[in-house]
């Protein structure tokens, strides 16, 4: 689905955020790249 470079960039950005900002970022990633599925985002990004 996403290439490894994009996955690493998203993971790095998520690690640098905390609390509500991190949750909002991950929700946006799930919406944009995984059809809104948090489960698919977790499967692909960890």
SVG drawing of the C-alpha trace seen along z (x, -y; Angstrom):
<svg xmlns="http://www.w3.org/2000/svg" viewBox="-13 -18 25 24">
<polyline fill="none" stroke="black" stroke-width="0.4" points="0.0,0.0 2.6,-2.6 6.3,-2.3 8.7,-1.9 10.0,-5.5 6.5,-6.9 5.9,-4.4 9.1,-5.5 8.3,-9.2 4.8,-8.7 6.1,-6.6 8.8,-9.2 6.3,-12.1 4.0,-10.1 6.8,-9.4 7.6,-13.1 4.0,-14.0 2.2,-13.4 -1.3,-13.3 -4.1,-14.8 -1.8,-16.0 -0.6,-12.5 -4.1,-11.0 -5.3,-13.7 -2.3,-13.0 -2.9,-9.3 -6.6,-9.8 -5.8,-12.0 -3.3,-9.3 -6.0,-6.6 -8.5,-8.8 -6.2,-9.8 -4.3,-6.5 -6.4,-3.7 -10.0,-4.6 -10.6,-5.7 -9.7,-2.3 -7.6,-2.6 -7.1,1.2 -5.6,1.1 -3.3,-1.8 -2.1,0.2 -1.5,3.3 0.6,1.4 2.3,-1.1 2.4,0.6"/>
</svg>
